[in-house]
């Protein structure tokens, strides 16, 4: 816009100057005296400029008007006005939820079957009105798809019959964004979904919307999360944590687990507590695993999972500490490149790359007890730790690498535990030590230290989920892609519609079909007309038009 103004302003200024220019003329003085014949001629040509009022020049007025209209057209590119297409015609925009939950079956019919039945009933009542309706059909899940913008009732019914549930989540903001457009084009919005209508719809000043919730509360159970869990005491024994949830009345179900090649299978009953269930299992070998909750229920998409346990499930460490006995005892895998963290002594810490996470293990504990002088309450490194037992252990004097924040230290400032943030670092006084309470405490502190370092990395998911860019399910070959959207299984909820019947909306009688007309097209047309008139007058008009 600024660039256009910088171009039009000089053009208008130049146009004004052009019309202010006084015409070129010559002045000749001729003397009748013969003795002047021998003198040089006195004639000369003069070009003069003189200010005059450009508003008195008709060509200037027309040319300026033409430029002004062109500029106005550019600056009003988004401006529109609305004209009534047909006074007896109404416009309705129908949005239909096609997310995964619309495949939920109740009494041998899906949610989309209910949408079709609800529309047949609604259309029957619309046909009894004195005016006709034109329809636009849009399906939505995590994205929106248009199926026609100027449909009659038969075309809308055919479009509804072609819709099917897709393995995607629901984005209820998509149809709600259409409210603004219905305010401007004079139409109404009809939304079919199994999600409850937002409560704030009743607060809208002009409620051009009908939200028809076609759901019925129905019990459902299914998976809610599946993820790999690191085992701080055994790298090769990585675990898989399986979570499930239940809504509605409880039923007896079980979890079936099997390796796809048939070499391993297991099952266990599921007991939900407050609607939640979590279990851990250790895949015996890498490969594809199928998990299923049986029996099936109304929403089947969350009852089955398949995932691939990779060869590298778990973690590796860069073990540089001189005590390598614990490397074998823990069963960890040593790997210099790509390790999650390094295990070093205090003297080796400075030799690590500056961004490498590290577990710094001190020289160990002594037989002389130490008194606690400082501890940081609430630190995850001290979770469930019995600090009274810590005072039965002595801390060997050591110079800890800076900068580390003491978490648990004695009165002399010697730490049992310390940590750093950049890079992630934990100092622990020694490897698990002693017997009884001492062994339990030192083992717990070791566990917390390793968990703290493992928590600084992102765990790769065991499978992918469908999304708008990849809406297809793949359960045969890895990488597996599943219709796994736990929120879609929340089927035991009260039906919450906002105006089930379109004719309940007072605005239905005002939903006149309108057509948007852009301002800029008319402005450009006017500029062209003026330009044509100015050129014609230049050719056939008098001197005033030249």
PyMOL commands that set and color helices and strands:
alter all, ss='L'
color gray80, all
select helices_A, chain A and resi 2-20+34-36+54-56+58-75+100-103+111-126+153-162+173-176+179-185+199-203+235-237+300-302+325-330+346-351+380-382+387-390+436-454+486-489+502-504+506-510+519-540+543-545
alter helices_A, ss='H'
color red, helices_A
select strands_A, chain A and resi 25-27+44-46+80-84+89-97+105-106+109-110+132-140+144-146+188-193+209-213+220-229+239-247+253-259+265-270+276-281+287-294+304-309+316-319+333-334+341-344+358-361+365-366+372-375+394-395+405-410+415-420+425-428+464-465+481-482+514-518
alter strands_A, ss='S'
color yellow, strands_A
deselect
rebuild
show_as cartoon
